[in-house]
Amino acid sequence: MKYSAMLIAAMCLFFFSACSDNGAKAEELFETAQFEELQKNGEHALQLYTDIIARYPESKFAQKAKVRMAALGK
């Protein structure tokens, strides 16, 4: 019984740490895309926004990426 509880706890910790890591990666990509916009590199920014939406569709950054893409006319 103790082994099962420990296994379940370890799986939960792994799952939640993986989720937060995805959020950090999505945020990092979003910040890079914003930087690309500031550098007048719209094509690269659009590619990064597209990547965010494809890789992290459930993140808040996917919604932000859609807004930025619309502002860029895509």
N, C-alpha and C positions, 0 to 999 in steps of 0.2 A: 504494500500500500504506500509506504513512504517513497519507494522508488518511482511509482506512478505519479505521485504528487510532485516530486522533484522534476520528473521529465516534463510534465505539463507546465510547470513554472518556467523551466528553461525554454520551452518552445514559445511561451508567451513573451518572455523577455526578448528572444530572437526576433519574433514577429514585430513587436513594437519598436525595437531598435532599427529594424530594416525599414519600417514605415517612416520614421523620423529622418533616416538617412536619405530616403527618396525626396523628402521635402527639402532637405538641405541641397541636394543636387539640383532640384528644380529651381530653387532660389538662386543658386550660383549661375545656372544657365540664363535665368531671367536678368540678373544683374549684368552679365556679359552682353546680352542682347541690348540692354539699355545703353551700355558703354558704346557698342557698335553704332547705335543710333546717333549718339553724341559725336562720334567720329565721322558721321555722314556715310556710313557703310550700311545702308539700308538692306541690301541684298543678304548680307551675312546676318543681320538682325532678324530678318524674316525667316531665314533658315533655322536660327536658334529658337525662335518662337514656335515654328513648326515642330521642331524636335521636342520642345517642352510639352506641347499638346499631345504628340504621339507617345512619348515615354511616360508622362505623368498626367494622364487625363483627369484624374480625380483631385489633383492638387489645386490650391487657390491660384498658383502661378499659371496654370493652364487657362484659367478664366482671364487673368491679367494679360496673358500672351494674346488671346483672342481680341481683346480690346486694343492692344497695341497694333496688331495686324490690321485691324479695321481702320485705325488712325493712319496707318501707312498706305491704305488703299488696297489691301489684299484680303 
